[in-house]
Amino acid sequence: MTIKAVVFDAYGTLYDIQSVAAVTEEAFPGYGDIITQIWRIKQLEYTWLRSLMQRYEDFSVITRDSLTYTLRALGLKDSPGVFERIIDKYLHLDLYPDAIAALTAMKERKLAILSNGSTDMLNRLVSNTGLDRILDATISIDSRKIFKPAPAAYSLIESKLGTAPADVLFVSSNPFDACGAKAFGIRVAWIERVTPEAMALACVKSDVVPPLTMFKAIRMQMDEFGFDPDHRIKTLTDLPALVNALAC
């Protein structure tokens, strides 16, 4: 097997979306965690609904609309300044601690992001975190005007990188994304950051399931579509060894 390009999802894979909680908790003490969970669930739901309705709006609009929904659903009142401060965090998300080292270890191959993020959001985020010095391309689905896991979104990899699907390894921690790429015909490495065993342990420790645990049960467990990933890894740190092994 030849791996000529390694392509990453951005949100939740290279970037820790939970890092938003620092800002939401400061803005709404006691609500920071549940805001981030509902926000992310609605954000994803809106991408799928807009794709199905053929009413595309880019990810910056969806991110704002899903935050508006979240605050309204929780009965929280905000000011324009507070709202913009929360939104701005999406341009300054924290990288996972192992992201830079993992990418640097694979720099002899093409490295890219393929994301639902809008072009402007992604370019600013990548620049703000220094990944623009490592990545060969940052690809937004904007030009297709349909969100992952639609096949048209994954077709951008070959058209932008000039690399055939057989020579690509797609990496995501999002199960829907891993399934979508696999269904398209790309080899997939899924980052299984939360195992079912860890979920079972988290649930028995408390009579009330915390919001973050509920989110992990809904959004971070592999979906039942019959498109299992080719490889399962626990962290980005595991990826360079996997890529090297596939090339042997």
N, C-alpha and C positions, 0 to 999 in steps of 0.2 A: 504494500500500500504506500502511496505517496501523499503526504500532507504538504501541499504547497501554500495553503492559507488557513489560518485559524481566525474564525469570525465569532465575535462575542455579542451577546445581548448586553445592553447597558444597565438598565434599571433593575436592581436586585441581583445582578451578576457581577459586574465590575464595581457598581456603585451601590452603597448601602442606603436604601430608601428609608430605613428606620432612623437614619440620622436626622431626618426631618423632625423627629419627636422633641429634640432639644429646643426647637423654635416654637412648636405648637404648645409644649408644656409651659414655656415662658409666657406665651400669649394667653393661655387658658389653663391656669394651674389646676391640676387634677384631671384634666381632659386630654393631655398631650398624647397619651398612648392610643386611646380610642379614636381620636381624630385621625391619626396616621393610618390606622387600620381601615376605618370606613372610607377614608379618602382614597386609599390605594384600591380597594375593592371596587368602588364606583368608577375610578379612573379607568381600570381595565374594562369594566362593564360598558362604559361609554364608548370605548374603542370598538368593541364588538357590535354594539347596537348601531352605531353610526355606519359601520361597514355594511351591516345587513340592510339598513334603511337607505343606503347609498346617499347619505347626507354627510359627506366628509367635512370635518373641521380639523385643523392640525392639533398636535398634542398639547400645545400651549393653551389653546382654547379649552380642550378637554380637561386639562389639569385645573384650570380656573373654575370651570363649571362643576367639576366633581368636588372641589373644595367648598364652593358655595352650597352645594347640596348637603355636604357633611355638616357644616356649621348650622344650617337651617334645621337639619334633622335632629341635631343635638340641642336646639334651642339656644345657641350661642350667638351673641351680638358682637360684631366686630366693627372696626373702623377701617377706612381705606388704607391707612398706614400699617395697621396690623395685618391686614389681608396681603398687602404687597410684600411685607417682610417674610411672611410664611412662603408665599410663592417664590420669592427670590432664593430660598434655600434650595430649590430644585436646580438652580444654576451653580450651586456650591455644595452638592452632595459629597459626603465622605466616600473616598475609595475604600474598598475592603483592604485591610492592612497588607495582604499578600499580593495585591494586584500588580503593583509596579515590578516586583521581583519576578513574578510569573511571566509577565509580558516581555521583560528584558531577556529572560532565558530563552525565549523563542524568536528573537529578533531576526534570525536568518530566514524566517518565513514571512509571508505577507500577514499582517495583523490588521484587523478591521473591526469596527463596530457596525452592527445592523440593528437599528432600533426604531421603535414607534415614535420616538422623540422627534419633534420638529427640527428642521435644519438649524435654525438659530439657537434653539435650546441646547442641542447637542454640541454645536461648535463652541458655544460659550462654556458649557460644562467641561468639555475636553480641554479647552484652553486654560480654564481656571484651575484645573487639577494637574496640568502638565502632561497629559496623555497625548497631546498633539505632537510631542517630540518623539513618541514611540510608535504611534499608529500610522499605517500607510493610508488608511481611509476611514472616514466617519460617514456612514451611509444612513440616511433617513428614508423612511417609506413615503415621504412627501410626494415624490415624483409619481408614485403609483396611486396615491390617494386612497389607499386601503391598508388597514392595519394587519399586523401579524395576528393570527396564524394563517392569513390568506396566502395561497401559493404565489401570487404576484409579488408579494413582499420579499419572499426568499429568492425570487428570480433576479433581484437586484444584485445579489452577490456576484453572479457570473458577469452580468452586464457592466458592473462597476470595477471589478477586480480582474476580469478576463480569465478567471479560474473556473474550470469545470466543476460541477457539484461533486463528482467522484474524488476530487483532490482537495475538498474542503472539510474541515472539522468545525462544526458549529457548537458553541458552548453557551449554555444558559442554565440558570437556576430556576427559571419559571417553567413549570410542567407544561402549560399550554403551548409555550414557545418551543420546548423540546419536541413535543408531539407534532407541532406544525412543521418544523424543519425536517423531522424524520419522515412525515407523510409526503413532503415535497421530494424526498430522495437524497437528502444530505446526511452524512454521518453525524451523529450527535453525541456529545458528552454532557450529561446532566450533572450539575452540582447539587448533590443531595445534602443540603446543609441541615435539614431536620429529618431524622429518621422516624418511622412509626414507633419504634421502641422508646425514643425520647418523648414522643407525643403521649404515649401511654403513661409514662412516668410523670410527666407534667400534669396530667389530668387527675391522677390519683392523689397528688399532693394537696389538693384543695377542693373544697365542696363547690366552689364557684370557679368556672373556667375563665381565666383572665382574657382580655381582648386580644393580646398578642398570641396567646395559645390558640384561640379560636381562629385567628387569621392564618396561623401556620397549618391548621387542620384543613382549612378551605383552599388555600392558595399555594401551599408548598409541598403537597403530596402528589405523587405521580397520578395523572388522570387515567381513566379506564377507556382509552380509545383504541387499544391494540397497536399503538405505535410506540413501543418501548425504546428508550435510548440505547445506543450501541454500547455506551460506557457510562458508568456511574462513578463519580469522584466525590470526595467530601469537601475539598477546598480548591482554590485556584493553585495552591502550592503543588497539588498532585498532577497538574496538567502538563508541565514540560516533560516529565518522565513518560506520561502516556503518549504524547506526540512522538517522542523519540522511539518508543517501543513500536508504534505503528509504522514507523519508517523503516524498521529493520526487516 
